[in-house]
Amino acid sequence: MLNYYVKRAITSFLSKIILMVIVSYLGKTFFPDVSKFMISIYFWLVYVVIVFGICYKDYKELKDFSKHLDMIYETKRGKMSYAKLEKYAIWSGTYAEINKTKLDMLKTFSPIPIIIFILGVYTNNSPSINNKINLFSTEFLLGDLLMYLGIGIPVFYFYFIYSSFTTYKKHMRRAMDYKAEAIVTKEEIKESSKFSSGEKGSA
């Protein structure tokens, strides 16, 4: 039997493949020259590898979150639980700051100027957009290639933005979990110490 995380990864993989099949079909209908490239073995090989990598990353993140909760439970049962939880909170907070910096850098290098340039060339009906380019033994118009770049670049850019934000949010969530559990553990230790002192006093 496949576990929950593997099922989620397979479902995600299949949905992305089906989505690209639909896009390829629409491309064949409206942009036949570009569709020749999209149905080539090279394109699908690259696309499948990228999708597999994304789904595997999502699979690892789901498993890591499950392990994160298990680790909190195991840490609370062990010795020096408060100190260890505080240490994990600091680590996660540091990773969160690193990803926040990465997110800020991505925002700085926005591809919007490139997209505006591409759309400008495409919409101005420059004669060069009718030039044919041979890529992976497939010929298609430069204008169609620019159109797909105008769509593809923002998609990948926003994916990286989303991925960085997700990672940042994950580490912030972990830091808060560790911090919250550390506070609870500290109070439990205090209560336990008071209870032990009360028992000794009554004895």
N, C-alpha and C positions, 0 to 999 in steps of 0.2 A: 504493500500500500504506500502511495506517495504521501509525504507529510504535507502539512498546510503551506509551508514556505515554498516547496517545489511546485505545488499546484498553482500558487499565485504567480510564480515566475513563468510557468508554461503558459498560463492564461494571458499574461502580459505580452509574452513573445508572439503568440498566435494573433492577438489583437493588432499588434503593430504590423505583422506581415499582411494580414487581411486589409488593413488600412492602406498599405502601399500598393496592394493589388488594385484596390478601388481607384487610387490616385493614378496608377499606370493606365487603367482603363479610360479614365477621364482625359488623361494626357493624349492617349491614342485617338480620342474623339476630337479634341480641340487643338492639340499641338502634335500632329503626326510625326514631324521631323525629330522633335525631342523624345517622343515615345520610343523611337528606334533605339536610343541610348538607354532608356529606362528599362527596356525588356532585354537588354544584353546581359550576358552571364557575368561580366565584370561588375556592372552596377549592382546586381543582386548579391554577388559575393561580398562586396564591400558593405552593402546595406545589412545583410544577415549578420555579418561579423559585428557591426556597430550595435545592432539591436540585441544581439546575444550579450555583448558587453554591458549594455544598459540594464538588461533584465537580470544578469548575474549580480550587478552592483546592487540592484533593488533587493534581490534575494539575500545578499550578505547583510544589508542594512536591517532587514526584518529579523534575521537570525541574531544579529548583534544586539538588537533591542531586547529580544527575549533573554539573551544571556546577561544583558545589563540588569534586568529585574532579578534574575537568579543570583547574580553576584551580590546585589544589595542584600538579598535574603541570607546568603551564606556569610557575608561580612558581618551582619548584625549578630549572627550566632557565634562568631569567633572572638578571639581576644583582641583587645585594643580596637574595638569596632568604631568608636567615635573618631579616633585619630585616623584610621584608614579611610573612613567616609569623607572626612575633611580633606585628606590628601587627594582622593578621587575627584572631589569637587573642584579643587585647584587645577588639576590636570584638565578636566573637561572645560573649565572656564578659559584656560589658556588656548585650547584647541578652538574654542568658540571665537576668541579674539583673532586667531590666525585666519579663520574662514571669513570673519567680518572684513579683515584687511583685503583678502582676495576678492570679496564681493565689491568693495569700494573700488578696487583696481579695474574690475570688469565694467563697472559703471563709467569709469573714466574713459576707457577705450571702447566707447560705443560705436557700433558699425553704421549708425544712422547717416553720417556724411557719405560713406561708400554706397549705401543704398540709394540715397538721393542722386548721386552721380550716375549710378546704373539706370535708375528710372528716367533720369534726364536724357541719357543717350537713347534709351528705348522709345521714349515718347516723342522725341524730336525727329523721329524717322530719318536718322542719319543713314546715308548710303552704305556705311560699313556694317550695319546690322544685317544686311542681306548677304554678307560674305559667309561662305560655308567653311566649317571647321571639321577636321577629321579627328575624332577622339575614340580610342578603342575600336578602330576599324569601322566607325559609324560617322556619317556625315550629318550635320545639322546646322541650322542658321545661327550666326552669332547673336542675333536678337533674341532667339528662343533661349539660348544659353544664359544671356544676361537676365532674362525674365526669371529663369529658375534660380539663378544666383540671388536675385532680389528677394526671392521667397526663402531660399535655403539658408542664407546667412542669418537673417533674423531668427529663424527656427532654432539653429544651433546656438546662437548667442543667448536667446532666452532660456534654452535648455541649460547652458552653463550657469546662467544667473540663478535659475531655479535650483540646480544641483548644489551650488554654493550656499544658497539661502537655506536649503533643506539640511545640509551638513551643519551649518551654523546653528540652526534651530535645534537640531538633534543634540549637539554638545551643550547648548544652553539648557535644554530640558534635563539632560543627565546631570549637569552641575546643580540645578535646582533640586533634582531628586536626591542626590547625595547630600546636599546641604540640609534639606528637610529631614531626611532620615538621621543625619548626624545630630540635629537638634532634638529629635525624638529620643534617640539613643542616649544623649547626654542627660535628658530629663529622667529617663528610665534608670540610668546609673545612679543619679542623685536619690531617686525614690528608693532604690534598692539599698543604697548606703544608709539612708535614714531608717529603713526597716530593720537592717542588720544592727544598727546602733541602738535602736529601741529594744530589740530582743536581748542585746547584751546588758542594757541598763536594767531591764526587768529581771534578768537572771541575777 
